[in-house]
Amino acid sequence: MTVFDKVKELCNERKISINELENSLGYSKNTLYRLKTQIPGADKLQKIADYFDVSTDYLLGRTEIKRSIELTEKDEKDIQKELQNIINGLEGNSYAAFDGQTIDDMEEEDKELLIASLENTLRIAKKIAKQKYTPKKYR
């Protein structure tokens, strides 16, 4: 699938024509039709991607994922806060034992691996939640 095919597909989703897109982007007539045979420059590609809120990799056919969900600085702070709450809840709690050991009794290496695993799980959960529950107009 060419860049033009991807752009045409995105236009159809938005119910606009290629000509309307060209006008919106400030391109001359038939500029986007040249995408059938040419790969656009980075600036044009980025302008199209920004208009449709998709990645340039999606337009180039490198991935089928239209949007990459990125975590903000606030999301990172929330993850660290939640991670600390989990760790605090595990410390000294005999109900949260791993192979009969509490987190306090674990070797430092095992403790670091557990914390890294929890942090990664929180990041994945946050990205899934953002993708699932953020309205399209705010993406």
QUIJO-V468912 format. One record per residue. RES is the residue in one small letter. PSI is psi in radians with two decimals (NA if undefined). NEAR is the number of other ideal C-beta (glycine too) atoms within 12 Angstrom. D_CENTER is the distance of its C-alpha to the mean C-alpha in Angstrom with 2 decimals. Layout:
res:RES psi:PSI near:NEAR d_center:D_CENTER
res:RES psi:PSI near:NEAR d_center:D_CENTER
This chain:
res:m psi:2.25 near:17 d_center:22.66
res:t psi:2.97 near:20 d_center:23.11
res:v psi:-0.70 near:31 d_center:21.04
res:f psi:-0.75 near:28 d_center:23.54
res:d psi:-0.73 near:20 d_center:22.95
res:k psi:-0.77 near:33 d_center:19.22
res:v psi:-0.75 near:41 d_center:20.21
res:k psi:-0.74 near:25 d_center:23.00
res:e psi:-0.76 near:23 d_center:20.85
res:l psi:-0.65 near:29 d_center:18.53
res:c psi:-0.75 near:25 d_center:21.82
res:n psi:-0.69 near:16 d_center:23.23
res:e psi:-0.66 near:16 d_center:20.38
res:r psi:-0.08 near:19 d_center:21.08
res:k psi:0.81 near:9 d_center:24.77
res:i psi:2.79 near:21 d_center:25.61
res:s psi:2.89 near:18 d_center:27.58
res:i psi:-0.70 near:28 d_center:26.91
res:n psi:-0.70 near:18 d_center:29.70
res:e psi:-0.68 near:18 d_center:28.11
res:l psi:-0.77 near:32 d_center:24.87
res:e psi:-0.75 near:25 d_center:27.10
res:n psi:-0.76 near:16 d_center:28.89
res:s psi:-0.64 near:20 d_center:25.82
res:l psi:-0.17 near:27 d_center:24.57
res:g psi:0.43 near:15 d_center:28.16
res:y psi:2.68 near:24 d_center:28.70
res:s psi:2.87 near:13 d_center:32.13
res:k psi:2.44 near:16 d_center:33.05
res:n psi:0.13 near:15 d_center:32.02
res:t psi:-0.80 near:25 d_center:29.60
res:l psi:-0.42 near:38 d_center:26.75
res:y psi:-0.41 near:23 d_center:29.24
res:r psi:-0.26 near:21 d_center:29.63
res:l psi:-0.20 near:31 d_center:26.14
res:k psi:-0.57 near:19 d_center:27.97
res:t psi:-0.23 near:11 d_center:29.63
res:q psi:2.59 near:16 d_center:27.90
res:i psi:2.24 near:18 d_center:24.56
res:p psi:2.84 near:28 d_center:23.86
res:g psi:2.87 near:15 d_center:23.73
res:a psi:-0.68 near:13 d_center:20.60
res:d psi:-0.75 near:14 d_center:21.43
res:k psi:-0.76 near:27 d_center:21.88
res:l psi:-0.76 near:30 d_center:18.82
res:q psi:-0.66 near:19 d_center:16.68
res:k psi:-0.73 near:24 d_center:18.71
res:i psi:-0.78 near:36 d_center:18.12
res:a psi:-0.75 near:27 d_center:14.32
res:d psi:-0.69 near:17 d_center:14.44
res:y psi:-0.77 near:26 d_center:16.90
res:f psi:-0.05 near:30 d_center:14.90
res:d psi:0.88 near:22 d_center:11.49
res:v psi:2.95 near:31 d_center:10.21
res:s psi:2.71 near:25 d_center:9.61
res:t psi:-0.56 near:30 d_center:13.01
res:d psi:-0.62 near:19 d_center:12.54
res:y psi:-0.80 near:26 d_center:12.38
res:l psi:-0.63 near:38 d_center:15.54
res:l psi:-0.11 near:25 d_center:17.20
res:g psi:0.27 near:22 d_center:16.77
res:r psi:-0.37 near:16 d_center:15.16
res:t psi:2.74 near:15 d_center:12.45
res:e psi:-0.03 near:15 d_center:12.50
res:i psi:2.02 near:15 d_center:8.81
res:k psi:-0.81 near:22 d_center:9.00
res:r psi:2.42 near:25 d_center:5.78
res:s psi:2.15 near:19 d_center:2.54
res:i psi:2.04 near:24 d_center:1.84
res:e psi:2.52 near:17 d_center:4.38
res:l psi:2.40 near:23 d_center:7.60
res:t psi:3.03 near:15 d_center:10.65
res:e psi:-0.66 near:10 d_center:14.08
res:k psi:-0.73 near:13 d_center:15.28
res:d psi:-0.75 near:21 d_center:12.75
res:e psi:-0.72 near:18 d_center:13.95
res:k psi:-0.74 near:15 d_center:17.46
res:d psi:-0.71 near:21 d_center:17.17
res:i psi:-0.79 near:27 d_center:16.08
res:q psi:-0.68 near:21 d_center:19.02
res:k psi:-0.80 near:17 d_center:21.35
res:e psi:-0.69 near:21 d_center:20.65
res:l psi:-0.77 near:26 d_center:21.06
res:q psi:-0.68 near:18 d_center:24.31
res:n psi:-0.72 near:15 d_center:25.48
res:i psi:-0.81 near:22 d_center:25.02
res:i psi:-0.78 near:27 d_center:26.86
res:n psi:-0.64 near:16 d_center:29.56
res:g psi:-0.49 near:16 d_center:30.00
res:l psi:-0.51 near:25 d_center:30.47
res:e psi:2.24 near:20 d_center:32.93
res:g psi:0.15 near:14 d_center:36.50
res:n psi:1.93 near:17 d_center:35.58
res:s psi:-0.26 near:14 d_center:37.62
res:y psi:-0.44 near:11 d_center:35.79
res:a psi:1.14 near:22 d_center:32.62
res:a psi:2.51 near:15 d_center:34.37
res:f psi:1.96 near:20 d_center:33.00
res:d psi:0.70 near:12 d_center:35.84
res:g psi:0.02 near:9 d_center:38.25
res:q psi:2.47 near:17 d_center:36.84
res:t psi:2.98 near:21 d_center:35.25
res:i psi:-0.50 near:28 d_center:32.49
res:d psi:-0.55 near:19 d_center:35.33
res:d psi:-0.17 near:19 d_center:37.27
res:m psi:2.69 near:22 d_center:34.52
res:e psi:2.68 near:14 d_center:34.73
res:e psi:-0.70 near:12 d_center:32.51
res:e psi:-0.77 near:10 d_center:30.53
res:d psi:-0.66 near:18 d_center:29.89
res:k psi:-0.75 near:21 d_center:28.93
res:e psi:-0.70 near:15 d_center:26.34
res:l psi:-0.71 near:16 d_center:24.87
res:l psi:-0.78 near:26 d_center:24.76
res:i psi:-0.73 near:24 d_center:23.07
res:a psi:-0.69 near:16 d_center:20.41
res:s psi:-0.75 near:18 d_center:19.83
res:l psi:-0.74 near:26 d_center:19.67
res:e psi:-0.76 near:25 d_center:17.20
res:n psi:-0.71 near:16 d_center:14.82
res:t psi:-0.74 near:18 d_center:15.40
res:l psi:-0.68 near:28 d_center:14.72
res:r psi:-0.82 near:24 d_center:11.30
res:i psi:-0.77 near:17 d_center:10.37
res:a psi:-0.69 near:22 d_center:12.19
res:k psi:-0.75 near:29 d_center:10.57
res:k psi:-0.74 near:24 d_center:6.96
res:i psi:-0.76 near:15 d_center:9.05
res:a psi:-0.74 near:17 d_center:11.13
res:k psi:-0.73 near:24 d_center:8.81
res:q psi:-0.67 near:21 d_center:7.72
res:k psi:-0.65 near:13 d_center:11.42
res:y psi:-0.11 near:14 d_center:13.25
res:t psi:2.14 near:19 d_center:11.89
res:p psi:2.57 near:9 d_center:14.17
res:k psi:-0.59 near:14 d_center:13.13
res:k psi:-0.28 near:6 d_center:15.25
res:y psi:0.02 near:12 d_center:13.25
res:r psi:NA near:18 d_center:9.78
